[in-house]
C-alpha cells in the first residue's frame, strides 16, 4: 500500500485544548515534515473549569461566554502547532460541551445527568457521523487519529468523538488507517520521576495510578516529538483558561516540563506520543502513523 497523494493527517478532538494535550507534538512533527494536518474539534468547551480568577466570569454558570474565548485560544494553539486547517464538527457552535463528573478523581469521568440540550452527547448520532464524513471526503486524509473507546479517561465527549470517528471513517475509502491516541504507562512513570526531582514544581505530584494510562504492550506506534516539544508547549500555553505550564531549566537543555489542569495535579510533558492502530494496514505502522504507506513515519518525502 502506497500513498498516491501528499500525506494528510486528520485528528478528531472533543474540545479546544485536546489537540495540544493529547497530540500536540504529533501535529507539530508532521506539519514540520510537510504533512497537511487538519484538526476537527467537536465542541467549544463551554463547560470547562476556568483557571485564571480574572476570567472566571466567563464560565457556564456565570456569563456563559467561555466557548467564544476558547475559540481564540484554539486558533492560537493551532498556529503554534502548525495546523494547516481547522474545522468544527457540524460548523462553529453546532454542538456544545457536555460537561462531566469525576467518578474517580483525575482518572475516570462520567456523564452529567442533566447535560445541555445541545450537548454533543445529546446530539443526533447519524447527523454527527454525516458531518464528519463530509469533512473526510473533502480533506481526504490517509490517516485519522482520535481517542480510544473509553475516551482516554471516560469523558462522554471523548467517547462520542471516538464513536463518530469510527463510524464515519468506515464509510470513506480514502482513510487507510485509524489510530487511537493513548497515554503510555512507562512514559508517564518516567516523566513523573523527572518531575519529582525538579525543584520548585508548583503542582501536586500524583502517584502513577492517579493518572490515566495504558499498558505499553498495547501500543503499536510511538511518535518521537522531542524536537517539537517547544511547539507543543506553545500549544498548551495558548489554552490559558484550562492549562498551566511549568518549565524547569528549559533554556539550559534540561528540558523538564509539566502542566496541570484546574485540579492542580502535575502531569509530565514527555518526548513521545503513543498510539494504537485501530483499523488499517499493520505493516509498517510500528515505525509511524504513515509508516509503510509510502515512506517513513511522516510520509513519502520525509526524512529524519
Beta strands, then each sheet from edge to edge (+ up, - down):
strand 1: 8-13
strand 2: 36-41
strand 3: 85-88
strand 4: 101-104
strand 5: 108-110
strand 6: 143-147
strand 7: 177-182
strand 8: 221-224
strand 9: 244-248
strand 10: 256-260
strand 11: 267-268
strand 12: 272-280
sheet 1: 3+ 2+ 1+ 6+ 7+ 12- 8+
sheet 2: 4+ 5-
sheet 3: 9+ 10- 11+
end
